[in-house]
């Protein structure tokens, strides 16, 4: 008999989903509005998350390809043709801007007359590349921080509805307070369900962008050092050589 009683008290999955559906059927218009806002925020945050994952993967893949070709190339024109094929790579974007400044100075050949404009072009291009990677990141931060408060608003309104039902009925029965408690629980859970993935993604993407920014800075130094070394390479046979220290710094970056 004890076994029969235990098996009868154990809820089945269908009963659990049925209880959730029953709770959803008891919520009012305010809770429905809160859930609609949270649903829109969740869909938008996942759109940003999936888009960022694809963007970072392409940037990483093309940056690895570009830096390998950059270190093997013997002419700037070879690197320029490859940079046009690696538009997703922030390193290629930096190279294109610096190379355009270099061509304006020298016509495309010979040593640069002044490295200061090249440094400024590299810094500007690096800043623009990082800004592009950070696009729509603020929305993830906003959704992660605001969604629990939106859910809390639904929670408060559910509690208010429960107290109002107690006052109208004059008794604190489950039938009176059930709809309000259902609204409070569902909106609270929905707010957390929306906020947690957005928060995790924001932290992971922020760390990834810092790695990209460090790799871009390393590449800027490596590129300027190579341009400065053009007179030495012109008089010495063989392909251009990158200083080993800069190469080790660069390999710690995103194109490792």
N, C-alpha and C positions, 0 to 999 in steps of 0.2 A: 504493500500500500504506500510505503514511503517512496518507492521507486516511481509509482504512478503519479504521486503528488509532485515529485521533483520534475518529472518529464512534462507534466502539464504546466508547471510554472516557468519552464524555460522558454523564452521568446524565440520564435523562428524569424529568419530574415524577412519573410513576407509580413510578419506582424510589425517588425521595426519600420519597414517602409510604409506600411499602412498607418502607423502612428504618426510618421512625419507628414504623410498626405493629409491626415486628419487635422494636424496642427496648422498646415498651410491653408486648409479650408476655413479656419476660424479667424485668420488675420484680417485686419481692417484696411481701409484705403491708405492710411498713413504708412503702415508697414509695407504695403504693396509699392508705394512710391519710393520708400527707402530701398527696397530690394531692387527696383528698377534702376535707381541711380547706381547702386553697387554692381549690378550686372553690367551696365554700360562701362563703368570704371574697370571692371575685371576684363572685359573684352578688349578695351583699349590697351590696358597694361600688357596683356598677352600678345597683342599685335606688336607693341614696342619690343617686348622681350624676344619674340621670334625674329623680328627684323634685325635687332642688334646681334643676335647669335649669328645670323647669316652674314651680316656686315663684318663682324670681327673674324669670322672664318675666312672670308675672301681676303680681307686685309692681311691676315697672317700668312695665308698661302702665297699671295702675290708678293709680299714683302720678302719672304724666303727666296722666292725665285729671282726677285730683282737684286737682292744683295749678293747672291751667288754670281749672277751675271756681272754685276758692278765690279767685283773683285777680280774677275777673269778678263774683263775687257781691256783693250789697249788703246781705244779711241773713244772720245766723248760722244761722237755721233752714234756709235753702237749702243751706248747706254741710253741715249735720247730716244732711239727707235724702240727700245724695249720699254722705256718709261711710258710711252704712249699706249702700250698694250697692258700696262699694270695700273690702271686708273684707280683701282680700289686700294692700292698700297699708299699709305701716307709717305713712305720713303720716296716713291716715284714722284709724288706731288712736290715734295721739297726739292728734289733734283731738277724737275722741270723749271721751277721758279728761279733757282740759282743758275741754271744753265742759260736761261733767257737773259739774265743780268750779265752773265759772262760773255754771251754773244754780242750784247750791246757794247761792251767794253772793247772786245778784241776782234769782233767779226767772226768768231767761231774757231780761232786757232791762236796759238801762242800763249804766253803766260798772262795772267790777269794783271792789269796795271794797278788796281787798288782792291784789296780784299775787304775793305769796310763795307762797300755796297753789297758784296756777295754775302757777308755775314748778316747784314740787315735783311736781305731777301730770304736767307735761310731761316732767320728767326720769325719773320712774318709768315712764311709758308708753314713752319712748324706750328705756330699758333693757330693758323687756319685749319690745319689738319686735325689738331686736337679738338678744336671747336666743332668740326664736322663729326668726329667720333662721339662727342658729348651731346649731339642733337637729340632732343626729346627725353634726355635723362631726367630733367626736372619734373616731367610728368610722372615718371616712376616714383620719384621722391614724394611728390604731392599725393599720389594715390596711396602710397604706403603709410603716410602720416595722417591723411584725412579719412581714410576708410573706416578705421575703428571709431572715430568720432561720429561718422554718419550712422554706423551701426548702433552707437550709444544713444543717438537721438531716437532711433526706433525703440531701443530698450526703455528709455525714459517714458516715451509715449505709451508703451505697453503697460508699464507699471501704473501710469496715471489712469489708463483705461480700467485696470483691475481695481484700483481704489474707487473709481467712479462707480463701477458695477457693485462693489460692496456697499457703497452709500445708497445706491438705488434699491438694491434688494434687501438691505438690512441684515445680510448674513454673508459670511465669508465662505460660501460653498465653492467647491471646485468648478461647478458649472458657471458661477458668476465670474471667477477670476481666471478661468482657463484661457479664454481668448487673449486677454492682456498678457498673461505669462507666455503664451505661445509666441506672440509678437516679439516680446522681449528676448526670448531665447533664440529665435530664428534670426532676427536682425543682428544680434550680437555675434552669432556664429558666422553670418554672412560677411560682416565687416572684417573679422579676422581672416576669413577665407580669401578675401580680396587683398588684404594688406600684406600678409606674410609672403606670398610669391613676389610681389612687387618690391618688398624690402630686401629679400634675398638677392633678387636679380640686380637691384641698384647697387648693393655692396659688391657683388661679383664684377659687374661692369665697371664700376669705379676703379677697382683694383686693376682690371685689364687695361683701362685707359691710361693709368699711371705707367704701366709697363710699356705701352705704345709711346707715351711721351718720352720716357727714358731712352727707348730705342731710337726715336727721331733725333733727340739731342746728340746721341752717339754718332748717328749717321751724318749729321750736319758737320760735326768736327772732322769726321773721316773724309767727307767730301771736300771741305775747305782745305784740309791738309794735302789732299791729292792735287787740287788745283794749284796750291802754292808750290807744289813740288814739280810742276810742269817744266821749268827750265832745267832742272836736274835730269828729268827723264829724257828731255830733248837731246842732251849731250851724252847720255849713257844708253847703250843698247839694252834691249830686253823690255819686257812688259812692265807696267807700273807696279810698284810694290807699296802695300799699305803697311804702315808701322805696326809691329806686332802688338804693341800695347793697345792701340786703337782697335785692332781687330778683335782682341780679347774682350774689350769693353763692348763692342757691338754684338758679339755672339752671346752676351748675357741678356740681350734684348729679346724682342718678340720674334726675330727671325733666327732664333737659336736652333 
